[in-house]
């Protein structure tokens, strides 16, 4: 066998990356917002999930703006997981913007501008417009191409509904669309008269017996009723930030794709706000407030908190969800201490959701879900050992040992599942934080620029700084 024959061809579009929270499908709540033990990738944290479910319902109604929620708890207690669950529960129609507190520090734009853009990305606008469409079943289609291969194509199509049938002459643009969509007799199609876009809805039921076998992707639909030409209401969902960028410069539409939006003047935003409010009063548009999730909220400084205080009072503000694992610490940019590193006046505007550490049983369930997500078959004894490692070190460390132990198991080629010896092998190869710290203290003389200080003097240094 040659080297060329050994090459494995992979379809790049089908490769799916497995992320830290890719196993989460929702909040795992029932119809009365009661949290199930294990559901949709969520485990434990029943009170926090129930509270997040109430917030999701509040966002769906879209009546209340400018609310702020804080997810507070120790590290590895599922704060970001709850936020991802909220995003999954809200669906694609509701804007959900996720960012870390450190992302606002940039040389290209100011901190308040980065926050303003994040807030505007989290507010959707449903714009309604009526368009004329032609909808019918293709009876016959005829496209004549020039014999020389160059020149205009000439086409005719016969469309019908249950009540009427009409012939149409096709222009070059429509012919290209027909050829691209591979339209043939028996297809039910729609043609947008304004844009010339052709969409295939499916095959007509009357043509279901034309072929002995059809693919799974073939969809059969009824022949349309009524007239061929109809008026249809189309709803476009865009965010306020997208409208800002398009109207802020001459070629603003291109800036959406490049990401180089730059700073947008407040005057532009005020004009857009007024225009959107006009559309809302006329019934042309609906405002759909979404969610802005700010992870590591303690990284924001006093200027950002001051800006958020003002921004949350606006009618055009989304629901802001923050997450932090800090206790009583300094507010960034000041010498004052405050709970979670957030000013008291902003904490007063928040409702706080508490997350609690996972029990050993819940940790085992999370590791089992992660094994399924990472396509790893693990022995029951190996899972018990991994659970013990998670309780003694951290959940994040144990999750990272899943794929590595699976690779070690495959290298042995003995069994199809991960055994205890594989987990022990990777545990000895990769250090956790506590073992690494212990080694540093033991061999600190051999490292450069290392100074060992006792806990009391280290705490005093922190207080002075």
C-alpha positions in Angstrom: 0.0 0.0 0.0 1.4 3.4 -1.0 1.6 6.4 1.2 -1.2 8.1 -0.7 -3.6 5.2 0.0 -2.9 5.4 3.7 -4.0 9.1 3.9 -7.3 9.5 5.7 -9.7 12.0 4.1 -11.8 13.8 6.7 -14.8 16.1 6.1 -13.8 19.3 7.9 -17.4 20.6 8.1 -18.5 17.6 10.1 -15.8 17.9 12.8 -17.4 19.2 16.1 -15.1 20.6 18.8 -15.9 19.5 22.4 -15.9 22.5 24.7 -16.0 22.7 28.5 -19.8 23.2 28.5 -20.8 21.6 25.2 -22.7 18.9 27.1 -25.2 21.4 28.4 -28.6 21.5 26.5 -30.6 23.6 28.9 -31.4 24.3 32.6 -33.0 20.9 33.2 -36.3 22.3 34.6 -39.8 20.9 34.3 -43.0 22.8 33.4 -43.4 24.2 36.9 -39.7 25.3 37.1 -38.7 22.5 39.4 -35.1 21.3 38.8 -34.6 17.6 37.9 -31.7 15.8 39.6 -29.9 15.1 36.2 -31.3 16.7 33.1 -30.0 18.4 29.9 -26.4 18.0 31.1 -27.1 19.8 34.4 -26.4 18.2 37.7 -27.3 19.5 41.2 -27.5 23.2 42.0 -31.3 22.9 42.2 -32.0 26.3 43.9 -29.6 28.1 41.5 -31.2 26.5 38.4 -34.7 27.2 39.6 -33.8 30.9 40.2 -32.1 31.0 36.7 -35.3 29.5 35.2 -37.4 32.4 36.7 -34.9 34.9 35.1 -35.3 33.1 31.7 -39.1 33.5 31.9 -38.6 37.1 32.8 -36.4 37.6 29.7 -38.9 35.8 27.5 -41.7 38.1 28.5 -39.5 41.0 27.6 -41.5 43.4 29.8 -38.8 44.2 32.4 -35.5 45.8 31.3 -32.4 46.8 33.2 -32.3 44.0 35.8 -29.0 42.7 37.1 -28.3 39.2 38.4 -25.2 38.0 40.1 -24.1 34.3 40.2 -21.8 34.1 43.2 -20.1 31.0 44.5 -16.8 29.1 45.0 -14.7 28.0 42.0 -15.9 24.9 40.1 -19.5 25.3 41.3 -21.1 25.6 37.9 -21.7 29.4 37.5 -20.7 29.5 33.8 -22.6 26.2 33.2 -25.8 27.9 34.5 -25.3 30.8 32.2 -24.8 28.4 29.2 -27.9 26.6 30.3 -29.8 29.9 30.3 -28.6 30.7 26.7 -29.7 27.2 25.5 -33.1 27.6 27.2 -33.7 31.0 25.6 -32.9 29.7 22.1 -31.5 31.4 19.0 -34.3 34.1 18.8 -33.2 35.9 22.0 -29.9 37.6 21.8 -27.3 36.2 24.4 -23.9 37.9 24.5 -21.2 36.3 26.6 -17.9 38.0 27.5 -15.3 38.0 30.2 -14.6 41.0 32.4 -11.0 41.3 31.1 -12.2 41.6 27.5 -13.1 45.3 27.9 -9.5 46.4 28.3 -8.3 47.2 24.8 -6.1 49.8 23.2 -8.5 50.2 20.2 -11.5 51.4 22.2 -12.4 52.7 25.6 -13.8 50.5 28.4 -17.2 52.2 28.3 -17.5 51.8 24.6 -16.7 48.1 24.8 -19.5 47.7 27.4 -21.9 49.9 25.4 -21.3 47.6 22.3 -21.9 44.5 24.4 -25.1 45.9 25.9 -26.4 46.8 22.3 -25.5 43.4 21.0 -27.8 41.9 23.7 -30.9 43.9 22.5 -32.7 42.4 19.5 -35.1 44.2 17.2 -37.7 42.3 15.2 -38.4 44.3 12.1 -41.6 43.3 10.2 -42.1 44.0 6.5 -44.6 42.8 3.8 -43.2 41.3 0.6 -44.9 40.0 -2.5 -44.1 36.3 -3.3 -45.1 33.8 -6.0 -45.8 30.4 -4.5 -46.8 27.3 -6.5 -46.0 23.9 -7.8 -43.7 23.7 -10.9 -45.7 22.0 -13.7 -43.1 22.5 -16.5 -39.8 24.2 -16.7 -37.9 25.0 -20.0 -34.5 26.6 -20.2 -32.9 27.2 -23.6 -29.1 27.8 -23.7 -27.4 29.4 -26.7 -25.6 26.8 -28.9 -22.4 28.9 -28.8 -22.3 28.7 -24.9 -22.3 32.5 -24.6 -25.2 34.9 -24.5 -28.5 35.2 -22.7 -30.4 32.1 -21.5 -34.1 32.0 -22.2 -36.5 30.3 -19.8 -40.2 29.6 -19.2 -41.8 28.1 -16.2 -45.4 27.0 -15.5 -46.6 27.3 -11.9 -49.9 26.1 -10.5 -51.9 26.1 -7.3 -55.1 24.2 -6.5 -57.1 27.0 -8.2 -55.0 28.5 -11.0 -52.1 27.9 -13.4 -49.9 30.6 -15.0 -46.8 30.7 -17.4 -43.9 33.0 -16.5 -40.9 34.1 -18.6 -37.6 33.9 -16.7 -34.8 36.4 -16.6 -31.1 35.5 -16.4 -30.9 36.1 -12.6 -33.9 33.8 -11.9 -32.6 31.2 -14.3 -29.3 31.1 -12.3 -31.3 30.7 -9.1 -33.4 27.9 -10.6 -30.2 26.0 -11.7 -28.5 26.6 -8.4 -31.5 25.2 -6.4 -31.9 22.4 -9.0 -35.6 23.1 -9.5 -37.5 20.5 -11.5 -41.1 19.7 -12.3 -43.0 18.6 -9.2 -41.2 20.9 -6.8 -43.1 23.4 -4.7 -41.2 26.8 -4.7 -41.5 30.4 -3.6 -40.1 33.4 -5.5 -39.5 36.7 -3.8 -40.5 39.4 -6.3 -38.4 42.1 -4.7 -35.1 40.2 -4.4 -35.6 37.4 -6.9 -34.7 34.8 -4.3 -35.9 31.3 -5.1 -36.6 28.8 -2.3 -37.6 25.2 -2.6 -40.2 24.1 -0.1 -40.2 20.4 -1.1 -41.8 17.9 -3.5 -45.5 17.9 -4.2 -47.5 14.9 -2.8 -48.9 14.3 -6.3 -45.4 13.4 -7.5 -44.6 11.1 -4.6 -44.8 8.0 -6.8 -42.5 9.3 -9.6 -39.6 7.5 -8.1 -39.4 4.1 -6.4 -37.0 5.4 -3.7 -36.3 8.9 -2.4 -33.6 10.2 0.0 -34.3 10.9 3.7 -33.8 14.6 3.0 -36.7 14.7 0.5 -39.6 16.6 2.0 -43.2 16.2 0.6 -45.6 19.2 0.9 -49.2 19.9 -0.3 -49.8 21.9 -3.5 -50.4 25.6 -2.4 -54.0 26.9 -2.3 -55.4 30.2 -3.5 -53.7 32.6 -5.9 -50.1 32.4 -7.1 -49.2 35.9 -6.0 -49.4 36.5 -2.3 -48.4 39.1 0.3 -46.3 37.6 3.1 -45.1 39.2 6.3 -41.4 38.6 6.8 -39.7 39.2 10.2 -36.0 40.1 10.3 -34.2 39.9 13.7 -31.2 42.2 14.1 -29.4 43.6 17.1 -29.1 47.3 17.9 -25.3 47.0 17.6 -25.7 45.8 14.0 -27.9 48.8 13.2 -25.3 51.1 14.9 -22.4 49.7 12.8 -24.3 50.0 9.5 -25.3 53.6 10.2 -22.0 54.7 11.7 -20.0 54.8 8.5 -20.3 54.7 4.7 -19.4 51.0 4.3 -20.7 50.0 7.8 -22.2 46.7 6.5 -18.7 45.4 5.6 -17.5 46.3 9.1 -19.9 43.7 10.5 -17.9 41.0 8.8 -14.4 42.3 9.5 -15.2 43.1 13.2 -13.4 46.5 12.9 -16.4 48.5 14.3 -14.4 51.2 16.1 -16.0 53.7 18.4 -19.6 54.7 17.6 -20.8 58.2 18.5 -23.5 58.6 21.0 -25.4 60.9 18.6 -25.7 58.0 16.1 -27.1 55.7 18.9 -29.6 58.3 20.0 -31.0 58.7 16.5 -31.3 55.0 16.1 -33.1 54.7 19.4 -35.6 57.3 18.3 -36.1 55.6 15.0 -36.6 52.2 16.6 -39.1 53.7 19.0 -41.0 55.2 16.0 -41.1 51.8 14.3 -42.3 50.3 17.6 -45.2 52.8 17.9 -46.2 52.2 14.2 -46.2 48.4 14.7 -43.3 47.9 12.3 -40.9 46.6 14.9 -40.7 44.9 18.3 -37.9 45.2 20.9 -36.6 41.9 22.2 -34.3 42.5 25.2 -31.8 39.7 25.6 -29.1 38.8 28.1 -25.5 40.1 28.6 -23.4 37.6 30.6 -20.3 39.1 32.2 -18.0 36.4 33.5 -15.2 37.3 36.0 -17.1 40.4 37.0 -14.5 41.3 39.6 -12.2 42.2 36.8 -14.3 45.3 36.0 -13.0 48.6 37.5 -14.9 51.4 39.2 -15.5 53.3 35.9 -17.2 50.3 34.4 -19.4 49.8 37.4 -20.3 53.4 37.4 -21.2 53.2 33.6 -23.3 50.0 34.3 -25.2 51.8 37.1 -26.3 54.4 34.5 -26.9 52.0 31.6 -29.2 49.7 33.6 -31.6 52.6 34.2 -32.2 53.0 30.5 -35.4 51.6 28.8 -33.2 50.1 26.1 -31.1 47.8 28.3 -30.9 44.0 28.5 -30.9 41.8 31.5 -27.3 41.7 32.8 -26.0 38.5 34.4 -22.6 38.6 36.2 -20.6 35.8 37.7 -17.7 35.9 40.2 -15.9 33.6 42.5 -14.4 36.3 44.8 -15.2 37.0 48.4 -14.7 40.3 50.1 -12.0 41.9 48.0 -10.8 45.3 46.7 -12.8 47.1 44.0 -10.5 47.4 41.0 -9.3 51.0 40.7 -9.9 51.9 44.4 -8.5 51.0 47.8 -12.0 50.1 49.1 -13.0 46.5 49.9 -16.5 45.3 49.0 -18.3 41.9 48.7 -17.3 40.2 45.4 -15.3 43.3 44.5 -18.5 45.1 43.3 -19.6 48.5 44.7 -22.3 48.4 47.3 -24.6 50.7 45.2 -24.5 48.2 42.3 -24.9 45.2 44.6 -28.1 46.9 45.9 -29.5 46.8 42.3 -28.8 43.1 42.0 -30.5 39.9 42.9 -27.9 37.3 43.9 -28.0 33.6 43.0 -25.8 31.4 45.2 -24.1 28.3 43.9 -22.9 25.6 46.3 -20.1 23.0 46.1 -21.0 19.7 44.5 -21.4 16.6 46.6 -19.4 13.5 45.7 -22.4 11.8 44.1 -23.0 14.9 41.9 -19.3 15.0 40.9 -19.5 11.4 39.8 -22.6 12.1 37.7 -20.9 15.1 36.1 -17.8 13.0 35.2 -20.1 10.3 33.8 -21.7 12.9 31.5 -18.3 14.3 30.4 -17.2 10.8 29.6 -20.2 10.4 27.3 -19.5 13.8 25.7 -15.9 13.0 25.1 -16.7 9.5 23.7 -14.8 7.8 26.5 -15.9 4.4 27.9 -14.7 4.3 31.5 -14.7 1.3 33.9 -16.9 1.8 37.1 -13.8 1.4 39.3 -11.8 3.9 37.2 -14.8 6.4 37.5 -14.8 6.0 41.3 -11.0 6.7 41.4 -11.5 9.7 39.2 -14.3 11.0 41.5 -12.0 10.7 44.5 -9.4 12.7 42.6 -12.0 15.4 41.9 -13.0 15.7 45.5 -9.4 15.9 46.7 -8.1 18.2 44.0 -10.7 20.0 41.8 -13.4 19.0 39.3 -11.7 20.8 36.4 -8.5 18.8 37.0 -10.4 15.5 37.0 -12.3 16.4 33.8 -9.0 17.1 32.0 -7.8 13.6 32.9 -10.7 11.9 31.0 -9.3 12.4 27.5 -5.7 11.8 28.5 -6.6 8.5 30.3 -8.6 7.5 27.2 -5.5 8.1 25.0 -3.3 6.0 27.4 -6.0 3.2 27.3 -6.0 3.2 23.5 -2.2 3.1 23.4 -2.3 -0.2 25.5 -4.8 -1.7 22.9 -5.8 -4.2 25.6 -9.5 -3.3 26.3 -12.0 -0.9 24.9 -12.5 0.9 28.2 -10.4 3.0 30.6 -9.2 1.1 33.6 -7.9 2.2 37.0 -4.3 1.9 36.0 -4.8 4.4 33.1 -6.2 7.0 35.5 -3.3 6.4 37.9 -0.9 6.7 35.0 -2.2 10.2 33.9 -2.5 11.3 37.6 1.2 10.6 38.0 2.1 12.4 34.7 0.0 15.6 35.2 0.2 17.5 38.4 -2.7 19.4 40.0 -2.3 22.8 41.7 -1.7 21.5 45.3 1.0 19.0 44.3 2.7 21.5 42.1 2.8 24.1 44.9 4.2 21.4 47.3 7.0 20.6 44.8 7.8 24.4 44.4 8.1 24.8 48.2 10.3 21.8 48.5 12.7 22.7 45.6 12.3 26.4 45.6 16.1 27.0 46.0 16.6 25.4 42.5 14.2 27.8 40.8 15.1 31.4 39.7 13.8 34.4 41.6 11.8 32.3 44.1 11.2 33.6 47.6 9.4 31.6 50.3 7.3 33.7 52.7 5.0 32.6 55.4 1.3 33.1 55.1 1.1 36.0 57.6 3.7 38.1 55.9 2.2 37.4 52.5 -1.2 38.5 53.7 0.4 41.7 55.1 2.0 42.5 51.8 -1.4 42.1 50.0 -3.0 44.5 52.5 -0.3 47.1 52.0 -0.7 46.9 48.2 
